[in-house]
C-alpha cells in the first residue's frame, strides 16, 4: 500500500543540486585564505531579520493545503522478494565501506583545514567563503553525516551552528538560490532526519532573512541580493534578468519550512512564483518550456530564445514532481507544468547520439528558437544527467510511459563516463544526433568534426588526436569534472525504481575512477581535463561533493530501506 504522505529530505537538492544545481558563477581562481574575509555586519549586533518592515506586504496570504493528501503511487522496486546471497552482500558492503571511508577522508580534511568556512582547498589546505561565509560544507553535509552513521560528528557539527550569524556575511551580495539549496535545505533535511530542534531554529532564522529578498513591488525575489541595502530599509525591486533555475527552484525548501514552522509566508512566497511560471509556460518561444533567462520584474518570458533542461534551467523542472509529492498531490498544477515541460523536451531536446557501440541511448541538448523554428544544439552536459532520475520518479508517481526514456538518458550519461581516458564524464561536450539510421559511421564522425572545426586547416584525424576526442564527440568545450552528483543521482534513483543490480556495478566503476583521480592528502579535488589518463587537479571542493555525490554513492550500496523513495522526497 503506497504511503499517503511523505517526509521531506533535501539531500542537497541541487542538486543539487544541489542540488545543485546549475553552473555556479564563482571564480575558480578566487584566492584562498586561512581565516577567510572579514564578515560584513549590516546594522548592529542586535539586528534581527524578522524586525525588518515589509515595504510591500502581502495583503492576502496563500495557505498550505489542508485536505487529506492523495494516495501517490509507490516509487521503489519491491525488494522484499529478492534474497541477497552472502557473496552479493559482502560485495555490496565492501563497496559501501569504501564510499564511507571516502566521505570520512573529505570530512576530516574540511575539519582540519577549513572548519566553519564554506569550502576547503583540497590541494593547498586553505579555505574559501564562496556562499556567504556560513560554513556551506558543514551545513550542506549534515544529512550525509546522519545517513552514514557519523552521529558523533553530526552532533559536533550541530553544536557549532550557534556561531553562524545571518546578520553577517562574507560578501556584499547573496545568491538567494545557492543560499536556499545549500543552507536552508541543509538545515531542513538534517532536522527531518534527526529531529534536533536547533536545526529548525536555524532554518527559521535563515528563512526570515531570505524572505526579505521577496519584498518587492510584485513579490518576485531579487535573486542576486544586496542584503545590506535591504537590512537598511532601502527599497528593492525584483531582478531585471535572472537565471530561470535561480528563481524557479526555491519551492521545496520554502514549502517545507512553512510545513514545519507553521508560518504560511514562505509557501506564499514561492507559490506566487509558481503562478507566474504557470501563466506564461505556453507563451514562450518554445511553448511548454521556459527560457534560461527571464525577467521577473515585468514577467518577460519571451526575450530569450534558449531552452534546456541543463545548466541554468535544471532544478526548475526537477522540483515540479517533487513539489507535487511534498504537497501530497493537492496542487495539481505541478503535475501539469511537469508534463507540459517534459513533452516539449522529448520532442525538441532529447536526441540519440551516434556512438561506436550503436547503443540506444539519449542525451538532452540545448534548443535555440529562431523565427519560431526550434534548432537543436547537440550539446551534452554533466549537469543534465539529473533528468533520467527525474523522469523515472515522475513516470512512477504520474503513471507515465516514460521509464524507457529515463533509462536511455541514464545510459547516455554512463556512456559519457566510459568514453574518456579518465573514465569520468566532462562538463560539456558536443555530439552528433542520429538522423534515421544510427549505425556507427566513422566517415560521418570525421565529417562532423571538420564541420564543427571549420577553418582549422587540420584533418579530422589530427583534430581528434590533438583534442583527444572520443568516438562520436565533435568537441569538448569544458573538460573539467567538478565533483558533480547528477549522474550518480540518477543511477541511484533508477536502481531503486527498477532493482537492476547492473546499475550498482556501473556506479562502482564510476566511484573507483572518481576516487582514484580526485583524492588528495587533504580531501578530494576537482579535475581540469578528464580526457587525460591522469588529469591534473584544481584547488576546489564544492559542498555538493560531501552533500550529494558521496551520499548517492553511499545510498546505492545501502539496504533499499535506507532513505526509501517511498518515504522521502529527495
C-alpha positions as CSV (number, residue, x, y, z in Angstrom):
1,X,0.0,0.0,0.0
2,X,1.6,3.3,-1.0
3,X,2.1,5.9,1.7
4,X,-0.3,8.8,1.6
5,X,2.2,11.2,3.0
6,X,5.9,11.6,2.7
7,X,8.5,13.2,4.8
8,X,10.8,15.6,3.0
9,X,14.6,15.3,2.7
10,X,16.6,17.8,0.7
11,X,19.8,15.7,0.2
12,X,21.4,18.8,-1.0
13,X,18.8,19.5,-3.8
14,X,20.9,20.9,-6.4
15,X,21.1,19.2,-6.7
16,X,21.9,19.7,-6.3
17,X,21.7,20.4,-6.8
18,X,22.1,20.5,-5.2
19,X,21.1,20.1,-5.7
20,X,22.6,21.5,-7.5
21,X,22.4,22.7,-9.0
22,X,23.4,24.7,-12.1
23,X,26.6,26.4,-13.2
24,X,28.0,28.3,-10.2
25,X,29.4,31.7,-11.3
26,X,32.2,31.6,-8.8
27,X,35.8,32.1,-9.9
28,X,37.9,29.0,-9.6
29,X,40.8,31.4,-9.2
30,X,39.3,33.1,-6.1
31,X,42.2,33.4,-3.6
32,X,42.2,31.1,-0.6
33,X,42.5,32.4,2.9
34,X,43.4,30.8,6.2
35,X,40.8,32.8,8.1
36,X,38.6,34.0,5.3
37,X,37.4,37.6,4.5
38,X,36.2,39.8,7.2
39,X,32.4,39.5,7.7
40,X,30.3,42.5,6.9
41,X,27.6,43.4,9.5
42,X,24.5,45.3,8.4
43,X,23.4,47.5,11.4
44,X,24.4,46.4,14.8
45,X,24.9,43.2,16.8
46,X,21.2,43.2,17.9
47,X,19.9,43.2,14.3
48,X,17.2,40.6,13.6
49,X,15.8,40.0,10.1
50,X,12.3,39.5,11.4
51,X,12.3,43.1,12.6
52,X,12.8,44.4,9.0
53,X,9.5,46.1,8.0
54,X,8.0,44.8,4.7
55,X,7.6,47.8,2.3
56,X,5.3,45.7,0.0
57,X,3.4,43.5,2.5
58,X,1.2,40.6,1.3
59,X,-2.5,41.5,1.8
60,X,-3.8,38.0,1.3
61,X,-1.6,35.0,2.2
62,X,-1.8,31.8,0.2
63,X,-2.1,28.9,2.7
64,X,-0.8,25.4,2.6
65,X,-3.4,22.8,1.5
66,X,-5.2,21.2,4.5
67,X,-7.2,18.5,2.7
68,X,-6.3,14.8,3.1
69,X,-3.2,14.0,0.9
70,X,-3.9,11.9,-2.2
71,X,-2.6,8.4,-2.5
72,X,0.6,8.7,-4.5
73,X,1.8,5.6,-6.3
74,X,4.9,3.9,-4.9
75,X,8.2,4.6,-6.5
76,X,10.6,1.9,-5.3
77,X,11.0,-1.6,-6.6
78,X,9.7,-4.3,-4.3
79,X,13.0,-5.6,-2.9
80,X,11.3,-7.8,-0.4
81,X,11.1,-10.9,-2.6
82,X,14.8,-10.7,-3.6
83,X,17.1,-12.8,-1.5
84,X,20.7,-11.4,-1.4
85,X,23.3,-14.1,-1.4
86,X,26.2,-13.9,1.1
87,X,28.6,-13.2,-1.8
88,X,26.4,-10.3,-3.1
89,X,26.0,-8.9,0.4
90,X,29.8,-9.0,1.1
91,X,30.5,-7.2,-2.3
92,X,27.9,-4.6,-1.6
93,X,29.0,-3.9,1.9
94,X,32.7,-3.7,0.8
95,X,31.7,-1.0,-1.7
96,X,29.6,0.8,1.0
97,X,32.6,0.8,3.3
98,X,34.8,2.3,0.6
99,X,32.4,5.1,0.0
100,X,32.0,5.8,3.7
101,X,35.8,6.0,4.0
102,X,36.0,8.4,1.1
103,X,33.5,10.7,2.8
104,X,35.4,10.4,6.1
105,X,38.6,11.5,4.4
106,X,37.0,14.6,2.8
107,X,35.3,15.5,6.1
108,X,38.4,15.2,8.1
109,X,40.2,17.4,5.6
110,X,37.5,20.0,5.9
111,X,37.6,19.9,9.7
112,X,41.3,20.2,9.9
113,X,41.8,23.0,7.4
114,X,38.6,24.9,6.8
115,X,36.2,24.3,9.8
116,X,33.3,26.8,9.7
117,X,34.4,28.1,6.3
118,X,32.4,27.4,3.1
119,X,35.0,25.2,1.4
120,X,38.4,23.6,1.9
121,X,41.2,23.9,-0.6
122,X,42.0,20.2,-1.2
123,X,45.4,21.0,-2.6
124,X,46.6,24.0,-0.6
125,X,44.7,23.4,2.7
126,X,43.4,26.9,2.5
127,X,39.7,27.9,2.7
128,X,37.1,29.8,0.7
129,X,34.0,31.6,1.7
130,X,32.1,31.4,-1.6
131,X,28.5,31.2,-0.4
132,X,28.0,33.8,2.4
133,X,30.6,32.5,4.8
134,X,28.2,30.4,6.9
135,X,30.1,27.1,6.7
136,X,28.5,25.8,3.5
137,X,30.2,22.4,3.5
138,X,29.3,21.8,7.1
139,X,25.6,22.7,6.8
140,X,25.1,21.1,3.4
141,X,26.6,17.8,4.6
142,X,24.7,17.4,7.8
143,X,22.2,14.9,6.4
144,X,25.1,12.8,4.9
145,X,26.7,12.6,8.3
146,X,23.5,11.3,9.8
147,X,22.7,8.8,7.0
148,X,26.3,7.4,7.0
149,X,26.1,6.9,10.8
150,X,28.6,9.5,11.8
151,X,26.4,10.6,14.7
152,X,29.3,11.9,16.9
153,X,30.5,14.1,14.0
154,X,26.9,15.1,13.4
155,X,26.4,16.3,16.9
156,X,29.7,18.1,16.9
157,X,28.7,19.9,13.7
158,X,25.2,20.8,15.1
159,X,26.8,22.2,18.3
160,X,28.9,24.6,16.1
161,X,25.9,26.1,14.4
162,X,25.3,28.6,17.2
163,X,28.2,30.7,15.8
164,X,26.6,31.2,12.5
165,X,25.1,34.7,12.4
166,X,22.8,35.5,9.4
167,X,23.1,39.3,10.2
168,X,26.7,39.0,8.9
169,X,28.1,37.7,5.6
170,X,31.5,37.4,3.8
171,X,30.0,39.1,0.7
172,X,28.1,42.2,-0.3
173,X,25.7,40.2,-2.5
174,X,23.9,36.9,-1.7
175,X,22.8,34.4,-4.2
176,X,19.3,33.5,-2.9
177,X,19.1,30.3,-4.8
178,X,22.5,28.9,-3.6
179,X,21.8,30.0,-0.1
180,X,18.4,28.2,-0.2
181,X,19.6,24.9,-1.6
182,X,22.9,24.6,0.4
183,X,21.9,26.2,3.8
184,X,18.1,26.1,4.1
185,X,17.9,22.7,2.5
186,X,20.8,21.5,4.7
187,X,19.1,22.6,7.9
188,X,15.7,21.2,7.0
189,X,16.9,17.8,5.7
190,X,19.0,17.3,8.8
191,X,16.1,18.3,11.0
192,X,13.8,15.9,9.3
193,X,16.2,13.1,9.9
194,X,17.3,13.8,13.4
195,X,14.6,16.0,14.9
196,X,17.2,18.2,16.6
197,X,15.4,21.4,17.4
198,X,18.3,23.8,16.9
199,X,18.3,22.8,13.2
200,X,14.7,24.1,12.8
201,X,15.6,27.2,14.7
202,X,18.5,27.9,12.3
203,X,16.2,27.2,9.3
204,X,13.7,29.7,10.6
205,X,16.4,32.3,11.2
206,X,17.6,31.9,7.6
207,X,14.1,31.8,6.3
208,X,13.4,35.2,7.9
209,X,16.4,36.6,6.1
210,X,15.6,35.2,2.7
211,X,12.0,36.3,3.0
212,X,13.2,39.9,2.9
213,X,14.5,39.3,-0.6
214,X,10.9,38.9,-1.8
215,X,9.9,42.4,-0.5
216,X,9.5,43.9,-4.0
217,X,6.5,45.5,-5.7
218,X,5.4,42.3,-7.5
219,X,6.8,40.0,-4.7
220,X,9.2,38.3,-7.1
221,X,12.6,37.9,-5.3
222,X,15.8,39.7,-6.0
223,X,17.9,36.6,-6.7
224,X,21.3,38.3,-6.6
225,X,20.5,40.2,-3.4
226,X,22.3,43.2,-1.9
227,X,21.4,42.2,1.6
228,X,22.9,45.2,3.4
229,X,20.7,47.6,1.4
230,X,17.6,45.5,2.4
231,X,18.6,45.4,6.0
232,X,18.9,49.2,6.0
233,X,15.4,49.5,4.7
234,X,16.2,50.6,1.2
235,X,13.5,49.9,-1.5
236,X,14.0,46.8,-3.6
237,X,12.9,45.6,-7.0
238,X,12.8,42.2,-8.5
239,X,15.8,41.2,-10.6
240,X,15.8,42.8,-14.1
241,X,17.2,39.5,-15.5
242,X,17.7,36.2,-13.8
243,X,18.7,32.6,-14.5
244,X,15.4,30.7,-14.6
245,X,16.6,28.0,-12.2
246,X,17.5,30.5,-9.6
247,X,14.0,31.9,-9.3
248,X,12.2,28.7,-10.1
249,X,14.0,26.4,-7.7
250,X,13.0,27.7,-4.2
251,X,9.7,25.9,-3.8
252,X,10.7,22.7,-1.9
253,X,12.7,24.4,0.8
254,X,10.3,27.3,1.4
255,X,7.3,25.0,1.4
256,X,8.9,22.6,3.9
257,X,9.8,25.5,6.1
258,X,6.1,26.5,6.2
259,X,5.1,23.0,6.9
260,X,7.5,22.7,9.9
261,X,7.2,26.2,11.3
262,X,3.5,26.7,10.8
263,X,4.2,30.1,9.1
264,X,2.5,30.2,5.7
265,X,4.5,33.2,4.4
266,X,7.3,31.0,2.9
267,X,4.9,28.9,0.9
268,X,3.0,32.0,-0.2
269,X,6.3,33.5,-1.4
270,X,7.2,30.6,-3.7
271,X,3.6,29.9,-4.8
272,X,3.5,33.3,-6.3
273,X,6.5,32.4,-8.5
274,X,4.7,29.2,-9.5
275,X,1.6,31.0,-10.6
276,X,3.7,33.4,-12.8
277,X,5.5,30.4,-14.4
278,X,2.2,28.6,-14.9
279,X,0.7,31.6,-16.6
280,X,3.5,32.1,-19.1
281,X,4.5,28.4,-19.7
282,X,2.7,28.2,-23.1
283,X,3.6,31.8,-24.1
284,X,7.3,31.3,-24.5
285,X,9.2,30.9,-27.8
286,X,9.1,27.1,-27.2
287,X,5.7,26.6,-25.5
288,X,5.9,24.1,-22.6
289,X,9.4,25.1,-21.6
290,X,10.8,28.3,-20.1
291,X,13.9,30.1,-21.4
292,X,17.1,30.0,-19.4
293,X,16.9,33.8,-18.8
294,X,13.7,35.5,-17.6
295,X,12.8,39.0,-16.3
296,X,10.9,38.7,-13.1
297,X,10.2,42.4,-12.6
298,X,8.0,42.6,-15.7
299,X,7.2,38.9,-16.4
300,X,9.2,38.7,-19.6
301,X,9.4,35.1,-20.7
302,X,9.9,35.7,-24.5
303,X,13.1,37.7,-24.9
304,X,15.4,34.8,-24.5
305,X,15.5,32.1,-27.2
306,X,17.5,29.3,-25.4
307,X,15.8,26.3,-23.8
308,X,17.4,23.5,-21.9
309,X,16.9,21.0,-19.1
310,X,20.6,21.6,-18.3
311,X,22.6,24.5,-16.8
312,X,20.6,27.5,-15.7
313,X,17.3,25.6,-16.0
314,X,17.8,22.2,-14.4
315,X,16.3,22.3,-11.0
316,X,13.2,24.3,-12.1
317,X,12.0,21.1,-13.9
318,X,13.4,18.8,-11.2
319,X,11.4,20.5,-8.5
320,X,8.0,20.1,-10.2
321,X,7.2,16.4,-9.5
322,X,8.9,16.7,-6.1
323,X,6.8,19.7,-5.1
324,X,3.7,17.7,-6.2
325,X,4.8,14.9,-3.8
326,X,5.6,17.3,-1.0
327,X,2.2,18.8,-1.1
328,X,0.5,15.4,-1.1
329,X,-0.7,15.7,-4.7
330,X,-3.1,18.5,-3.7
331,X,-1.6,21.1,-6.1
332,X,-2.1,19.5,-9.5
333,X,-0.5,22.5,-11.3
334,X,2.9,21.0,-10.6
335,X,2.0,17.8,-12.4
336,X,0.5,19.8,-15.3
337,X,3.6,22.0,-15.5
338,X,5.9,19.0,-15.5
339,X,4.0,17.1,-18.1
340,X,3.9,20.1,-20.5
341,X,7.6,20.7,-20.0
342,X,8.8,17.2,-20.5
343,X,6.6,16.7,-23.5
344,X,8.3,19.6,-25.2
345,X,11.8,18.4,-24.1
346,X,11.1,14.9,-25.5
347,X,10.1,16.5,-28.8
348,X,12.9,19.0,-29.2
349,X,15.8,18.5,-26.7
350,X,16.3,14.7,-26.5
351,X,18.4,13.1,-29.2
352,X,20.1,9.8,-29.8
353,X,23.9,10.3,-30.4
354,X,25.9,8.5,-32.9
355,X,28.2,6.1,-31.0
356,X,30.7,3.4,-31.9
357,X,28.8,0.6,-30.0
358,X,25.5,1.6,-31.5
359,X,24.0,1.9,-28.1
360,X,20.3,3.0,-27.9
361,X,20.9,6.0,-25.6
362,X,19.7,9.5,-25.2
363,X,21.2,12.9,-24.4
364,X,19.4,16.1,-23.6
365,X,20.7,19.0,-25.6
366,X,20.0,22.8,-26.0
367,X,17.4,24.3,-28.2
368,X,17.6,27.7,-29.9
369,X,14.5,29.2,-31.4
370,X,14.9,31.5,-34.4
371,X,11.8,32.9,-36.2
372,X,9.6,30.3,-34.4
373,X,11.9,27.5,-35.7
374,X,13.5,25.3,-33.0
375,X,17.0,24.2,-33.7
376,X,18.8,21.6,-31.7
377,X,22.3,22.3,-30.4
378,X,23.6,18.7,-29.7
379,X,25.5,19.6,-26.5
380,X,25.8,17.2,-23.6
381,X,26.3,18.4,-20.0
382,X,27.1,16.6,-16.9
383,X,24.6,18.8,-15.1
384,X,21.6,17.5,-17.2
385,X,22.2,13.9,-16.1
386,X,19.7,14.5,-13.3
387,X,17.0,14.2,-16.0
388,X,16.9,10.4,-16.0
389,X,16.2,10.2,-12.3
390,X,13.6,13.0,-12.5
391,X,11.8,11.2,-15.4
392,X,11.9,7.9,-13.5
393,X,10.2,9.3,-10.4
394,X,7.7,11.2,-12.5
395,X,6.9,8.2,-14.6
396,X,6.0,6.3,-11.4
397,X,4.0,8.9,-9.5
398,X,2.1,10.2,-12.6
399,X,1.7,6.8,-14.2
400,X,3.5,7.9,-17.4
401,X,5.1,5.7,-20.0
402,X,8.5,7.3,-19.7
403,X,10.6,4.7,-17.9
404,X,12.3,3.6,-21.1
405,X,13.3,7.2,-21.9
406,X,14.5,7.7,-18.3
407,X,16.8,4.6,-18.6
408,X,18.1,5.7,-22.0
409,X,19.1,9.1,-20.5
410,X,20.9,7.4,-17.7
411,X,22.6,5.1,-20.1
412,X,23.7,8.1,-22.1
413,X,25.5,9.5,-19.0
414,X,27.1,6.2,-18.2
415,X,28.4,6.0,-21.8
416,X,29.8,9.5,-21.5
417,X,31.7,8.4,-18.4
418,X,33.1,5.4,-20.1
419,X,34.2,7.3,-23.2
420,X,37.1,9.3,-21.7
421,X,40.5,8.1,-20.7
422,X,39.9,9.0,-17.1
423,X,36.5,7.2,-17.2
424,X,34.8,10.4,-16.0
425,X,32.3,12.5,-17.8
426,X,33.4,16.0,-18.9
427,X,31.4,19.1,-18.0
428,X,30.2,20.0,-21.5
429,X,30.7,18.4,-25.0
430,X,29.2,18.2,-28.4
431,X,27.9,15.1,-30.2
432,X,26.2,14.0,-33.5
433,X,22.5,13.5,-33.4
434,X,21.4,10.5,-35.4
435,X,19.3,11.1,-38.5
436,X,17.4,7.9,-39.3
437,X,19.9,5.1,-39.3
438,X,22.1,5.3,-36.2
439,X,24.7,2.7,-37.1
440,X,28.3,3.8,-36.4
441,X,29.8,5.6,-39.4
442,X,33.5,6.7,-39.0
443,X,33.3,8.9,-42.1
444,X,30.2,10.7,-40.7
445,X,32.1,11.3,-37.5
446,X,35.1,12.8,-39.2
447,X,32.9,14.9,-41.4
448,X,31.1,16.4,-38.4
449,X,34.4,17.0,-36.6
450,X,35.5,19.1,-39.6
451,X,32.2,20.9,-39.8
452,X,32.4,22.0,-36.2
453,X,36.1,23.0,-36.6
454,X,35.7,25.0,-39.8
455,X,38.8,27.0,-40.7
456,X,41.2,25.0,-38.5
457,X,43.1,23.7,-41.6
458,X,43.7,20.4,-39.9
459,X,42.5,16.9,-40.9
460,X,39.8,15.2,-38.9
461,X,42.3,12.7,-37.6
462,X,44.7,15.5,-36.5
463,X,41.8,17.3,-34.6
464,X,40.7,14.0,-33.0
465,X,44.2,13.2,-31.8
466,X,45.1,16.7,-30.7
467,X,41.9,17.3,-28.8
468,X,41.5,13.7,-27.6
469,X,38.0,13.4,-28.8
470,X,36.4,10.0,-28.0
471,X,34.4,8.4,-30.9
472,X,31.2,10.3,-31.5
473,X,32.4,13.5,-29.9
474,X,32.9,16.5,-32.2
475,X,34.2,18.8,-29.4
476,X,34.7,19.0,-25.7
477,X,34.1,22.6,-24.6
478,X,34.7,22.1,-20.9
479,X,36.9,19.1,-20.0
480,X,36.6,19.5,-16.2
481,X,34.9,17.4,-13.6
482,X,34.0,19.4,-10.5
483,X,32.8,16.5,-8.3
484,X,29.2,16.8,-9.6
485,X,26.5,14.4,-8.4
486,X,23.9,14.4,-11.2
487,X,25.0,11.1,-12.9
488,X,25.2,9.0,-9.8
489,X,22.0,10.6,-8.5
490,X,20.0,9.3,-11.5
491,X,21.7,5.9,-11.4
492,X,20.8,5.6,-7.8
493,X,17.2,6.5,-8.4
494,X,16.8,4.2,-11.4
495,X,18.3,1.4,-9.3
496,X,15.8,2.0,-6.5
497,X,12.9,2.1,-9.1
498,X,13.9,-1.0,-11.2
499,X,16.0,-3.1,-8.9
500,X,18.5,-3.6,-11.7
501,X,21.8,-4.6,-9.9
502,X,23.9,-3.8,-13.1
503,X,23.4,-0.2,-12.2
504,X,25.3,-0.8,-8.9
505,X,28.2,-2.2,-11.0
506,X,28.2,0.9,-13.2
507,X,28.1,3.1,-10.1
508,X,31.0,1.2,-8.6
509,X,33.1,1.7,-11.8
510,X,32.3,5.4,-11.6
511,X,33.2,5.7,-8.0
512,X,36.6,3.9,-8.4
513,X,37.5,6.3,-11.3
514,X,36.5,9.4,-9.4
515,X,38.2,8.3,-6.1
516,X,41.4,7.4,-8.0
517,X,41.7,10.7,-9.7
518,X,40.3,13.2,-7.3
519,X,41.8,12.1,-3.9
520,X,44.4,14.4,-2.3
521,X,46.2,14.2,1.0
522,X,43.6,16.7,2.3
523,X,40.3,15.8,0.7
524,X,39.1,15.5,-2.9
525,X,39.8,17.9,-5.8
526,X,38.1,18.9,-9.0
527,X,39.8,17.8,-12.2
528,X,40.9,20.0,-15.0
529,X,40.8,17.7,-18.0
530,X,39.2,14.2,-17.9
531,X,40.4,13.4,-21.4
532,X,43.8,12.7,-20.0
533,X,44.6,9.4,-18.3
534,X,45.9,11.2,-15.2
535,X,44.0,14.5,-15.0
536,X,45.6,17.5,-13.2
537,X,43.6,18.7,-10.1
538,X,42.3,22.2,-9.2
539,X,42.1,23.5,-5.7
540,X,38.3,23.3,-5.3
541,X,35.9,21.0,-3.5
542,X,32.4,22.3,-3.6
543,X,30.0,21.3,-0.8
544,X,27.9,19.1,-3.1
545,X,30.8,16.5,-3.1
546,X,30.0,15.6,0.5
547,X,26.4,16.7,0.5
548,X,25.3,14.9,-2.6
549,X,27.8,12.9,-4.7
550,X,29.1,10.7,-2.0
551,X,25.7,10.4,-0.4
552,X,24.2,8.9,-3.6
553,X,27.2,6.6,-3.9
554,X,26.5,5.5,-0.3
555,X,22.8,5.1,-0.9
556,X,23.1,2.9,-4.0
557,X,25.1,0.4,-1.9
558,X,22.9,0.7,1.2
559,X,19.9,-1.5,2.1
560,X,17.0,-0.3,-0.1
561,X,15.0,0.8,3.0
562,X,17.7,3.4,3.8
563,X,16.1,6.7,2.7
564,X,13.3,4.9,0.8
565,X,12.0,6.8,-2.2
566,X,8.5,5.9,-0.9
567,X,9.2,7.7,2.4
568,X,11.3,10.7,1.4
569,X,11.2,13.3,-1.4
570,X,14.8,13.6,-2.4
